[in-house]
Amino acid sequence: MEKITIIGVCGGSASGKTTIVNKLRKQYDNDLVVLGHDYYYKAHDNLTFEERVELNYDHPNAYDTDRLISDIKKLKNGEEIYRPVYDYTIHNRSDEVVLVKPKPVIVVEGILVLENKELRDLMDIKIYVETDSDERIIRRIQRDVIERERSLESVITQYRETVKPMHDIFVEPSRRYADIIIPYGGKNKIAVGILLDSVEKYVRKNNNK
């Protein structure tokens, strides 16, 4: 296989990371695989549902980042992996796994993918999606209330108690490690266009070496 390019896409909750990932997915079609950091939430089989609901899912300790790092290394070596599946309905890791085969472009996406040095050192291109906090909370409310059928009160409480504090402590500071910063998220068509051109040139250059 050609050289595998690892692209990290980071940014606050509801900043527009998924839009950027989908743009990359469209550009590379079947030559791209996405590894969401959220797939790698730790299993908590020893806790009750009520206890799992109360966990802080925006802290680095909520993730099995070591396994994500190991999986990326295996893919870079041309090996297949079985990535975990997280079930939001039970706030726990599912018993299912998904077979992932190595592809020329791997996108690693999540709010904290630039926070961990070992993880970001695996990346060839690091992207930070920057969106105003007011816009992010509105998007989060729309997503969680409409799509995930959560109460407005629970979404606001979680934002105040964990999402915003963890963003300020861990997510926002990781911005300084980004190679490319995209203001206004996926709505910034000019920045997204420049990003796609830059990624394409990088991938083509490295695979021609």
Secondary structure as a PSIPRED ss2 file (coil, helix, strand):
# PSIPRED VFORMAT (PSIPRED V4.0)

   1 M C   1.000  0.000  0.000
   2 E C   1.000  0.000  0.000
   3 K C   1.000  0.000  0.000
   4 I C   1.000  0.000  0.000
   5 T E   0.000  0.000  1.000
   6 I E   0.000  0.000  1.000
   7 I E   0.000  0.000  1.000
   8 G E   0.000  0.000  1.000
   9 V E   0.000  0.000  1.000
  10 C E   0.000  0.000  1.000
  11 G E   0.000  0.000  1.000
  12 G C   1.000  0.000  0.000
  13 S C   1.000  0.000  0.000
  14 A C   1.000  0.000  0.000
  15 S C   1.000  0.000  0.000
  16 G C   1.000  0.000  0.000
  17 K H   0.000  1.000  0.000
  18 T H   0.000  1.000  0.000
  19 T H   0.000  1.000  0.000
  20 I H   0.000  1.000  0.000
  21 V H   0.000  1.000  0.000
  22 N H   0.000  1.000  0.000
  23 K H   0.000  1.000  0.000
  24 L H   0.000  1.000  0.000
  25 R H   0.000  1.000  0.000
  26 K H   0.000  1.000  0.000
  27 Q H   0.000  1.000  0.000
  28 Y H   0.000  1.000  0.000
  29 D H   0.000  1.000  0.000
  30 N H   0.000  1.000  0.000
  31 D H   0.000  1.000  0.000
  32 L E   0.000  0.000  1.000
  33 V E   0.000  0.000  1.000
  34 V E   0.000  0.000  1.000
  35 L E   0.000  0.000  1.000
  36 G E   0.000  0.000  1.000
  37 H H   0.000  1.000  0.000
  38 D H   0.000  1.000  0.000
  39 Y H   0.000  1.000  0.000
  40 Y H   0.000  1.000  0.000
  41 Y E   0.000  0.000  1.000
  42 K C   1.000  0.000  0.000
  43 A C   1.000  0.000  0.000
  44 H C   1.000  0.000  0.000
  45 D C   1.000  0.000  0.000
  46 N C   1.000  0.000  0.000
  47 L C   1.000  0.000  0.000
  48 T C   1.000  0.000  0.000
  49 F H   0.000  1.000  0.000
  50 E H   0.000  1.000  0.000
  51 E H   0.000  1.000  0.000
  52 R H   0.000  1.000  0.000
  53 V H   0.000  1.000  0.000
  54 E C   1.000  0.000  0.000
  55 L C   1.000  0.000  0.000
  56 N C   1.000  0.000  0.000
  57 Y C   1.000  0.000  0.000
  58 D C   1.000  0.000  0.000
  59 H C   1.000  0.000  0.000
  60 P H   0.000  1.000  0.000
  61 N H   0.000  1.000  0.000
  62 A H   0.000  1.000  0.000
  63 Y E   0.000  0.000  1.000
  64 D C   1.000  0.000  0.000
  65 T H   0.000  1.000  0.000
  66 D H   0.000  1.000  0.000
  67 R H   0.000  1.000  0.000
  68 L H   0.000  1.000  0.000
  69 I H   0.000  1.000  0.000
  70 S H   0.000  1.000  0.000
  71 D H   0.000  1.000  0.000
  72 I H   0.000  1.000  0.000
  73 K H   0.000  1.000  0.000
  74 K H   0.000  1.000  0.000
  75 L H   0.000  1.000  0.000
  76 K H   0.000  1.000  0.000
  77 N C   1.000  0.000  0.000
  78 G C   1.000  0.000  0.000
  79 E C   1.000  0.000  0.000
  80 E C   1.000  0.000  0.000
  81 I E   0.000  0.000  1.000
  82 Y E   0.000  0.000  1.000
  83 R E   0.000  0.000  1.000
  84 P E   0.000  0.000  1.000
  85 V E   0.000  0.000  1.000
  86 Y E   0.000  0.000  1.000
  87 D E   0.000  0.000  1.000
  88 Y C   1.000  0.000  0.000
  89 T C   1.000  0.000  0.000
  90 I C   1.000  0.000  0.000
  91 H C   1.000  0.000  0.000
  92 N E   0.000  0.000  1.000
  93 R E   0.000  0.000  1.000
  94 S E   0.000  0.000  1.000
  95 D E   0.000  0.000  1.000
  96 E E   0.000  0.000  1.000
  97 V E   0.000  0.000  1.000
  98 V E   0.000  0.000  1.000
  99 L E   0.000  0.000  1.000
 100 V E   0.000  0.000  1.000
 101 K C   1.000  0.000  0.000
 102 P C   1.000  0.000  0.000
 103 K C   1.000  0.000  0.000
 104 P C   1.000  0.000  0.000
 105 V E   0.000  0.000  1.000
 106 I E   0.000  0.000  1.000
 107 V E   0.000  0.000  1.000
 108 V E   0.000  0.000  1.000
 109 E E   0.000  0.000  1.000
 110 G C   1.000  0.000  0.000
 111 I C   1.000  0.000  0.000
 112 L C   1.000  0.000  0.000
 113 V C   1.000  0.000  0.000
 114 L C   1.000  0.000  0.000
 115 E C   1.000  0.000  0.000
 116 N C   1.000  0.000  0.000
 117 K H   0.000  1.000  0.000
 118 E H   0.000  1.000  0.000
 119 L H   0.000  1.000  0.000
 120 R H   0.000  1.000  0.000
 121 D C   1.000  0.000  0.000
 122 L C   1.000  0.000  0.000
 123 M C   1.000  0.000  0.000
 124 D C   1.000  0.000  0.000
 125 I E   0.000  0.000  1.000
 126 K E   0.000  0.000  1.000
 127 I E   0.000  0.000  1.000
 128 Y E   0.000  0.000  1.000
 129 V E   0.000  0.000  1.000
 130 E E   0.000  0.000  1.000
 131 T C   1.000  0.000  0.000
 132 D C   1.000  0.000  0.000
 133 S H   0.000  1.000  0.000
 134 D H   0.000  1.000  0.000
 135 E H   0.000  1.000  0.000
 136 R H   0.000  1.000  0.000
 137 I H   0.000  1.000  0.000
 138 I H   0.000  1.000  0.000
 139 R H   0.000  1.000  0.000
 140 R H   0.000  1.000  0.000
 141 I H   0.000  1.000  0.000
 142 Q H   0.000  1.000  0.000
 143 R H   0.000  1.000  0.000
 144 D H   0.000  1.000  0.000
 145 V H   0.000  1.000  0.000
 146 I H   0.000  1.000  0.000
 147 E H   0.000  1.000  0.000
 148 R C   1.000  0.000  0.000
 149 E C   1.000  0.000  0.000
 150 R C   1.000  0.000  0.000
 151 S C   1.000  0.000  0.000
 152 L H   0.000  1.000  0.000
 153 E H   0.000  1.000  0.000
 154 S H   0.000  1.000  0.000
 155 V H   0.000  1.000  0.000
 156 I H   0.000  1.000  0.000
 157 T H   0.000  1.000  0.000
 158 Q H   0.000  1.000  0.000
 159 Y H   0.000  1.000  0.000
 160 R H   0.000  1.000  0.000
 161 E H   0.000  1.000  0.000
 162 T H   0.000  1.000  0.000
 163 V H   0.000  1.000  0.000
 164 K H   0.000  1.000  0.000
 165 P H   0.000  1.000  0.000
 166 M H   0.000  1.000  0.000
 167 H H   0.000  1.000  0.000
 168 D H   0.000  1.000  0.000
 169 I H   0.000  1.000  0.000
 170 F H   0.000  1.000  0.000
 171 V H   0.000  1.000  0.000
 172 E H   0.000  1.000  0.000
 173 P H   0.000  1.000  0.000
 174 S H   0.000  1.000  0.000
 175 R H   0.000  1.000  0.000
 176 R H   0.000  1.000  0.000
 177 Y H   0.000  1.000  0.000
 178 A C   1.000  0.000  0.000
 179 D C   1.000  0.000  0.000
 180 I E   0.000  0.000  1.000
 181 I E   0.000  0.000  1.000
 182 I E   0.000  0.000  1.000
 183 P E   0.000  0.000  1.000
 184 Y C   1.000  0.000  0.000
 185 G H   0.000  1.000  0.000
 186 G H   0.000  1.000  0.000
 187 K H   0.000  1.000  0.000
 188 N C   1.000  0.000  0.000
 189 K H   0.000  1.000  0.000
 190 I H   0.000  1.000  0.000
 191 A H   0.000  1.000  0.000
 192 V H   0.000  1.000  0.000
 193 G H   0.000  1.000  0.000
 194 I H   0.000  1.000  0.000
 195 L H   0.000  1.000  0.000
 196 L H   0.000  1.000  0.000
 197 D H   0.000  1.000  0.000
 198 S H   0.000  1.000  0.000
 199 V H   0.000  1.000  0.000
 200 E H   0.000  1.000  0.000
 201 K H   0.000  1.000  0.000
 202 Y H   0.000  1.000  0.000
 203 V H   0.000  1.000  0.000
 204 R H   0.000  1.000  0.000
 205 K H   0.000  1.000  0.000
 206 N H   0.000  1.000  0.000
 207 N H   0.000  1.000  0.000
 208 N C   1.000  0.000  0.000
 209 K C   1.000  0.000  0.000
